[in-house]
Amino acid sequence: MLYPLKFQPILKSTIWGGNKIIPFKNLDCQQQNVGESWEISDVPGDVSVVANGPLAGKTLSELVSEYKEQFLGKRNYERFGNNFPLLIKFIDAADDLSIQVHPDDELAMKRHASMGKTEMWYVVDNNNNTARLRSGLKRSITPAEYEAMVADNTICEALAEYNVNCGDVFFLPAGRIHSIGAGCFIAEIQQTSNVTYRIFDFNRTDANGQQRELHTELSKDAIDYSVESDYRTHYATIPNGTTKLVECPYFNTSLIDLTSEKSVDYSNIDSFVIYICTEGRAIVSAADGIEVELMQGHCVLFPASVQKVEIRVDGHVKLLETFVQS
């Protein structure tokens, strides 16, 4: 029997990682410089393991293979087969991440036999209003100009930069240059892919004095060189309701902001549903009565066979709801 599932986090220490993820998730752990917590992952080598209930110890890959359309949804299983399509992360940047870009599906499949990476960011914390990030080009450049700007360390001059507030949303289709900046604590929803092209790394060196590899040539053909006036997603929160944030072929994400109980009907959605708790505490349950506590920093996955979800709020809770509508 399938039920609301929680998974063991996969913690990753990074050169730019901070110290917020472990207390945010209330973990008993001494790991240092944790830049990322992979909450739900089917990336080979980093596959999530169930943490609760009778299926504890099973991997996400095993569940998809065993339950198929009951887990993913009929159309999603036809589309993705035994591959879970989303990767969910929390990211804590004590320092700037590299300037990077991700290839689209066609290019990633051709080069790496992988899906591309379209993603979105939801800003959970902005370090007392000091956080910033980069998303997209602010002026038109050619591939040749891009290459020259990387070579002379001026590529940041072509990028749109934002001071961010808690609750800010950025949608990043494959091909958009971007960088999470120092002070950002972010929930990230993305395609299941670990293909990243590093464009510029601020000339940083590791403990051995070595700079990380750049992918200048690979990036040149992956970049979307179009320019937009504003790369931030604007929305108005619906109190005790569901606010749509992003709708794209790879995921639909909304914000559920509650101070009272809510019942959600998913009978018309042919997909699993994930809740990412960014603030507060709630008890969520499926129709079979199985309850799961969902606190700040926790995620829960409802298999596609779950038709209805009840949410009981302890004061105030904010949940990111995401699913794949094929």
N, C-alpha and C positions, 0 to 999 in steps of 0.2 A: 504493500500500500504506500502510495506517495503522500507526502505531507509537507508543510512549510519547513524548508531546509536552511540551516546555518552551516558555515564552512570555517575551517581553521585558516586564519590569515597567514599569508606568506610574506614575511618581512624582508626587505632588501635594504642593506646599508649602501649608501652612495657617497660620492665625493662632495656632493652638494646637500646631503641630507641633514635634517635637524633633529629636534628632540621632542616634537609635539605628538607624533602618532601614538606612541606607547601610552602616555597619560590620556590622550583623547579616547582611546579604545579601552582604557582601564585594564591594561595588560600587566601581568606580573612577569616582567622581562627586563633584562639589563643590556640588551643590544643597543649599540651606539650608532649615531648618524643614520637613523632609519629614514630614508627618503621616500620609500614607497611601501605600502601595504597592499598586496594583491588580494582582494577580498573574494572574488569569484573568477577563476581562471581555468581555461582549458589549453593554455599554451604548453606545448611539449616541454617536459622538464620542470614545469611549474603548474601542475594540475591540482586543483583544490580538492580537499578531503572533507567529507561531511563531519560535522562536529556534534550533531544532536540526533536523538531518537534511534529507532531500530536500524537505520542505514548508516549510522556512525562508522567511520573508517572506510566507507566506499568512496571512490573518486568520482568526480564530476563526469569524466569520460565513461566510466563504467555505468553510471546512471543513464546517460544519454543512449549508450549502446543497448542497455537492457530494456528501457521503457519507451524509447523512440518517440513517436508522436504524442504519447501520454505526457512526456516530459517537455518536449520542445513545442508541440503543436503540429498539426498535420502538414500545413503548408511550409512551416519552418523545417520540418524533417525532410520534406521533399527538396527543399532548397539547400540545406546544410548537411544532410545526412547525419553521421555520428559526431559531427563537430559542433560544439557549443559556440554560438556566434559572438558572444560579448565577453569583454574583460573589464572588470570593475576594480578601481584602485582608489586609495587615498594617497595624496602626494604632499609632502612637507619639504618646502624649499628654503633652507637656511641661506643658500647662495643661489645665484642665477643658474638655471639649467642651460645647456648649450642651445644655440640657435639651430633649429632642425626642421625637417620636413618629412612627410610620409608619402610613399607612392600610392596611387590608386590600385584598384583590384587588377586591372589589366597589366600594369607595369610590374606590380609585385608578383603576380603569378608567372609572368614571363621571366623575371630575374631570380625569384626566390621560391617559386612554387608555394606561395603564401597569399592569403588575402591581403588587401591593402589596409590602410588605417585611417578611417574617419572617426573623429572623437569629439567629445564636448567636455567643458570644464564648468563646475559649479564651485564658486569661491566660498569655502566654509569659514575661513579666518583670514584677516588681512594685516595681522601683526600691528595693531594700533594705528591703522591707516597709513602704514609705510610701504605696503606691498604694491608691486607693479608687475605687469607682464607685457609681452609683445605678441601681436596677432595680426598677420597680413602685411601687405605692402602699402605704404602711404603715398608712394609715387611710382610711376611706371619706370621699370628698368628692363633692359634686354638681357637675354642669357649671357651675352658677352660682358655687359656691365656688371651683372651679378658676379661673374667669375673674377673680374678685376677688383670688385669691392671686398670679396672674401680675401683676396691676395693682399690687399693693403689695409685690412682690419677695419673697414668702414661700412660693412654690410648693415650694421645696426641703424645707420643713418637713413636707410630706406624703409625701415619697419615702423609700423604704427605701434605706439606704446601707450599703455593705460595704467593710471592709478586705479586700484580696484577696491570695491566695497564688498562686505559680506553679502552673499546672495547674487553676486554678478554671475552672468552666464556668457560663455563664449562657445560658439559652434565652430569646429575646425574640420572642414572637409579635407580629404586627402589632397595634397598639393599646396596647402596654405602654410607658408613659413610662420613659425611661432617659437615662443620661449616662455616658460614659466619663470617669473622673477623672484628674487629674494623676498621672503616674508609671506609668500602665498602658501596657503593650506587649502588644498583642492580635492574635491571628489571628481574623478574622471570616469567617463563611460566611453568605451571604444570598441571597435571591431576586434575580434580575436586575432591579433597580429603583433609581432614583436619586431617588425621591420622599421627601423628609424635611420634616417640619413642625417648625420651630424654635419652642419654647415660651418659653424664657428663656435669655439669653446673658450673664448676670451684668453687664449694663450696659457691656460692653466696647465700645471704639471702635477704628476702624482708624486708619491714618496720617493720614487727613483728618478725624479727629474724628467720623466717622459710625458709628452703631450698625448692626449687621446687622438685616435685616428679621425680624420675628417673625410667626408664623402662628397667632395666638391663636384666631381664629374657626374656621379650618380644622381646628385641632387638637381643638377642643371636641367635634366629632362623631366624631373618629377614635379618641379615647381609650377604652380598656377600663377602666372604673371599679371593677372587682372588686379585691378585696384578698386576697393570699395571705400565709401565715405565713413562708415562706422562698422566695426566688426563685433561690437557688443550686442548681445540679444536683449532687447527691451521687453519687459513684461510687467503686469500689475498683479500682485498676489491676490487671489480670491480667498478671503478668510473662511476657514472651515470648508474649503472646497478644493478642487483640483485645477491647477493652473498649467496650461500647456507651455512647455519651454522649447522643445526641439522635436520636429517631425522630419525624418529622413528615411531612405530605404534601409538603413542599418539599425536604427532604433528610434523609438518614440519615448520622450522623457517629459514628465510633468512634476510639478511640486505639489505635494499634499501638505497643507499647513493647517493643523488642527488644535483646537482647545476643547473639543467635545467628541463624543463617539461618532464613528462613521462606518457605514456598510458599503462595500464596493462590489459591484456585479461585473465579473469578467466573462460572462457566458458568451458575449459577442466578440471576444478577443481570442484568436487562435494562436496563443503564445503563452509561454512562461511569463511570469512577472517578477521583477526584483524590486524590493524596497531597500533604499540606502538611508539610514537614519543619520542626519547631520546635526540634529539638536533634539534634546529631550528624551522621553521614554514612553513606550506604548506596549500594550499586549496585543498581538495580532493572532487571529485564529482562522482556520478554514472551516468549511461546513461540517467536517467530521468532528469538530470540537477540539482538535489538537491545538494547543496554545504555544506561542513562542514570545519570549520577552525580547523586545527590540529597543536597545539603548543607543545613545550617541556613539557613532563609530562602528555600529553593527550593520550587517546586511542580512536579508532573508530572501530566499528564492521560493516562489510558489510555482510548482510544476503546472503545465498547461491543463492538467486534469482538475485543478482547483478552480471552481466556478465563482465562488463568493468568498470575500474576505471581510472579517469584522475587525475594526481597530478601536481599542479602548485606550484612551489617552490619560497619562499621568501629568496633568497640568497643560503642557504645551509641547507639541512635537512637530518636527519638520522631516518629511520623507521625500526622497526622490524616487519616483515610480518610473520604471523603464521596462519596455518590452519590445519585441520585434514583430511588426505587423507586415507580413509578406504579401 
